[in-house]
Amino acid sequence: MLQYKIITDVTTEPVTAAEARVHLRVLDTADDTYITSLIASARSYAESAHACAYADKTIEAVTDTLGNIDLPIKTLKTLTSVVLTDSDGVEHNITADFIADYYSSRLIYTGSTNAYKLYKVNPIKVTYVATGTPDKTTRQAILLLVGHWYENRGDESNADIPEAAKRLLGLSFNGAN
């Protein structure tokens, strides 16, 4: 199983505080810091629902097997490196042994699987940049989430994700919250 962590997170949100203020019908900028944090949370929720990135972020993923790699966070923008650690603990940059399929966010291995004896734990480390732009439906879901959380802050009885946002994200039929 591929495990990953975010090395560099999003620096520019796909929805601005000004856009959210219009959606919320908020006229002043006093709550912009809070609104911006809600936008980040809503974007993160949408990214999790779709297993993709909606702005540039650097990902580091590790795996125990040498071969084709389906990246955990879509959409591949730039393959930075693929580093293999052998059984002696020596690192080898094997990026050239992969062809990046940007459409499917998959790395196709073209090297020899017998060339190295692998380190015991997570011997393959892939570093890449994922990016994307939410479509209109996802942007609307982000705004709905921001609106719901803004209006219901501190009210745990309304902590559930609104059904309209779930439907816009395509989650209403798989039981996701």
DRENBAKOL-623597 format. One record per residue (C-alpha): residue in three letters; residue number from 0; x, y, z. Coordinates in pm, 1 decimal, decimal comma. Example, Ala and Ser with C-alpha at 12.3 -4.5 7.8 and 13.67 -1.06 7.14 Angstrom:
! DRENBAKOL-623597
> type:seq:x:y:z
> ALA:0:1230,0:-450,0:780,0;
> SER:1:1367,0:-106,0:714,0;
This chain:
! DRENBAKOL-623597
> type:seq:x:y:z
> MET:0:0,0:0,0:0,0;
> LEU:1:120,7:347,7:-90,4;
> GLN:2:154,0:586,8:202,2;
> TYR:3:209,7:956,9:160,1;
> LYS:4:257,4:1289,6:332,0;
> ILE:5:224,1:1648,9:218,6;
> ILE:6:565,0:1817,0:198,0;
> THR:7:448,2:2158,0:74,5;
> ASP:8:79,4:2237,3:108,4;
> VAL:9:-138,4:2470,5:-94,2;
> THR:10:-40,3:2837,6:-83,4;
> THR:11:-323,3:2976,6:-299,4;
> GLU:12:-680,1:2861,1:-248,6;
> PRO:13:-906,6:2796,8:-550,5;
> VAL:14:-1180,1:3009,8:-390,9;
> THR:15:-1095,9:3356,3:-259,2;
> ALA:16:-1220,6:3517,3:60,3;
> ALA:17:-1393,0:3780,3:-156,7;
> GLU:18:-1585,1:3509,4:-347,1;
> ALA:19:-1681,6:3344,4:-19,3;
> ARG:20:-1794,7:3678,2:126,7;
> VAL:21:-2029,3:3726,7:-171,9;
> HIS:22:-2167,1:3375,0:-119,9;
> LEU:23:-2208,2:3440,9:253,6;
> ARG:24:-2353,3:3789,3:197,3;
> VAL:25:-2090,6:3931,7:430,5;
> LEU:26:-2011,4:4294,1:351,7;
> ASP:27:-1696,8:4360,1:556,0;
> THR:28:-1358,0:4188,5:582,1;
> ALA:29:-1355,9:4144,3:961,5;
> ASP:30:-1403,8:3765,7:935,6;
> ASP:31:-1165,0:3709,3:642,9;
> THR:32:-912,5:3511,8:848,1;
> TYR:33:-1187,1:3277,2:967,3;
> ILE:34:-1343,7:3255,1:620,2;
> THR:35:-1003,4:3174,3:468,4;
> SER:36:-958,3:2889,7:718,6;
> LEU:37:-1302,4:2755,3:623,2;
> ILE:38:-1208,0:2769,9:254,7;
> ALA:39:-893,1:2566,5:326,0;
> SER:40:-1095,6:2307,4:518,8;
> ALA:41:-1361,8:2285,7:246,9;
> ARG:42:-1097,2:2250,1:-25,6;
> SER:43:-926,3:1978,5:175,8;
> TYR:44:-1259,2:1796,7:218,0;
> ALA:45:-1323,6:1814,1:-158,4;
> GLU:46:-969,6:1693,9:-232,4;
> SER:47:-1018,8:1396,2:0,1;
> ALA:48:-1348,9:1312,8:-167,4;
> HIS:49:-1184,5:1312,4:-510,2;
> ALA:50:-830,2:1193,6:-417,2;
> CYS:51:-681,2:1489,3:-600,2;
> ALA:52:-525,0:1830,5:-544,5;
> TYR:53:-705,7:2154,6:-624,0;
> ALA:54:-390,3:2367,5:-609,7;
> ASP:55:-16,5:2294,8:-619,6;
> LYS:56:111,1:2075,3:-338,1;
> THR:57:424,2:1864,5:-307,8;
> ILE:58:366,2:1503,0:-210,0;
> GLU:59:608,8:1238,7:-86,2;
> ALA:60:481,7:883,0:-127,5;
> VAL:61:650,0:558,7:-22,6;
> THR:62:595,8:200,3:-127,0;
> ASP:63:754,5:-140,1:-66,6;
> THR:64:740,2:-263,1:-425,7;
> LEU:65:933,2:-168,2:-736,5;
> GLY:66:708,6:-144,5:-1041,3;
> ASN:67:427,7:70,9:-1175,8;
> ILE:68:303,7:323,6:-921,1;
> ASP:69:-46,7:470,4:-900,6;
> LEU:70:3,6:800,7:-723,5;
> PRO:71:-222,6:852,1:-421,2;
> ILE:72:-306,2:1219,0:-491,1;
> LYS:73:-408,0:1315,6:-843,0;
> THR:74:-336,3:1510,6:-1074,1;
> LEU:75:35,1:1474,7:-1147,7;
> LYS:76:192,6:1804,9:-1253,5;
> THR:77:564,3:1735,5:-1209,2;
> LEU:78:758,3:1423,7:-1115,8;
> THR:79:1041,9:1548,7:-895,3;
> SER:80:1221,0:1224,3:-810,8;
> VAL:81:1198,4:852,8:-749,6;
> VAL:82:1459,8:732,3:-501,3;
> LEU:83:1522,8:365,9:-422,0;
> THR:84:1700,1:256,6:-103,1;
> ASP:85:1879,2:-75,1:-144,5;
> SER:86:1934,2:-341,9:122,4;
> ASP:87:2264,4:-175,0:222,9;
> GLY:88:2084,9:155,2:289,9;
> VAL:89:2231,4:321,7:-21,9;
> GLU:90:1997,1:555,5:-209,4;
> HIS:91:1969,5:545,0:-589,9;
> ASN:92:1790,5:806,3:-798,2;
> ILE:93:1587,7:595,7:-1044,9;
> THR:94:1361,9:870,2:-1178,8;
> ALA:95:1484,3:799,5:-1533,8;
> ASP:96:1345,6:444,6:-1503,8;
> PHE:97:988,7:578,0:-1497,7;
> ILE:98:757,2:724,9:-1757,9;
> ALA:99:503,4:963,2:-1607,9;
> ASP:100:146,7:914,4:-1731,7;
> TYR:101:6,9:1257,5:-1647,7;
> TYR:102:-344,2:1165,9:-1757,1;
> SER:103:-385,7:882,8:-1506,2;
> SER:104:-131,0:1005,9:-1247,5;
> ARG:105:57,0:680,5:-1284,4;
> LEU:106:427,5:608,6:-1309,0;
> ILE:107:519,3:330,4:-1552,0;
> TYR:108:836,9:146,7:-1452,9;
> THR:109:1068,3:67,8:-1744,0;
> GLY:110:1368,9:-61,3:-1548,7;
> SER:111:1459,4:-409,6:-1429,6;
> THR:112:1288,7:-534,6:-1114,7;
> ASN:113:1590,6:-759,4:-1047,9;
> ALA:114:1846,3:-475,2:-1056,0;
> TYR:115:1827,0:-402,1:-682,0;
> LYS:116:1776,2:-582,1:-354,8;
> LEU:117:1536,1:-353,3:-171,1;
> TYR:118:1560,6:-211,8:179,8;
> LYS:119:1316,3:-372,2:426,6;
> VAL:120:1074,8:-80,7:480,9;
> ASN:121:948,0:173,4:227,0;
> PRO:122:1242,8:141,5:-11,1;
> ILE:123:1079,1:346,1:-290,2;
> LYS:124:1019,7:718,2:-228,5;
> VAL:125:839,4:926,7:-491,4;
> THR:126:832,2:1304,8:-468,4;
> TYR:127:599,9:1493,9:-701,3;
> VAL:128:381,4:1798,5:-740,0;
> ALA:129:7,4:1744,5:-775,5;
> THR:130:-224,4:2017,5:-890,6;
> GLY:131:-564,2:2078,3:-1036,0;
> THR:132:-851,4:2317,3:-1064,4;
> PRO:133:-1191,1:2235,4:-920,0;
> ASP:134:-1473,2:2235,0:-1171,7;
> LYS:135:-1778,0:2457,9:-1120,3;
> THR:136:-1963,0:2186,2:-929,8;
> THR:137:-1676,8:2133,0:-686,0;
> ARG:138:-1630,3:2508,9:-639,9;
> GLN:139:-2000,0:2532,7:-551,4;
> ALA:140:-1960,1:2247,0:-302,0;
> ILE:141:-1666,6:2432,1:-143,4;
> LEU:142:-1879,4:2746,3:-110,8;
> LEU:143:-2168,8:2546,4:37,1;
> LEU:144:-1935,8:2393,4:295,4;
> VAL:145:-1791,6:2734,2:383,0;
> GLY:146:-2144,2:2874,5:419,7;
> HIS:147:-2261,8:2585,5:634,2;
> TRP:148:-1963,6:2598,6:865,9;
> TYR:149:-1974,5:2978,8:886,1;
> GLU:150:-2342,2:2985,2:981,9;
> ASN:151:-2317,4:2691,6:1223,9;
> ARG:152:-1987,6:2758,3:1401,4;
> GLY:153:-2004,1:2632,6:1755,3;
> ASP:154:-2328,5:2442,8:1688,6;
> GLU:155:-2240,3:2073,9:1710,2;
> SER:156:-2597,4:1971,5:1628,6;
> ASN:157:-2532,5:2096,5:1270,9;
> ALA:158:-2186,8:1939,5:1234,4;
> ASP:159:-2290,5:1706,7:949,5;
> ILE:160:-2189,8:1785,4:593,9;
> PRO:161:-2487,6:1928,2:402,3;
> GLU:162:-2647,9:1682,1:161,6;
> ALA:163:-2624,0:1934,8:-125,0;
> ALA:164:-2244,5:1953,0:-83,4;
> LYS:165:-2221,9:1572,8:-72,5;
> ARG:166:-2423,9:1546,1:-392,9;
> LEU:167:-2211,5:1807,1:-568,2;
> LEU:168:-1899,8:1613,8:-467,9;
> GLY:169:-2056,3:1285,9:-581,7;
> LEU:170:-2065,5:1142,2:-229,0;
> SER:171:-2436,6:1101,6:-162,1;
> PHE:172:-2462,1:741,0:-279,0;
> ASN:173:-2155,9:590,0:-110,8;
> GLY:174:-2238,6:680,1:248,7;
> ALA:175:-1952,6:926,4:294,5;
> ASN:176:-1988,3:1200,6:556,1;
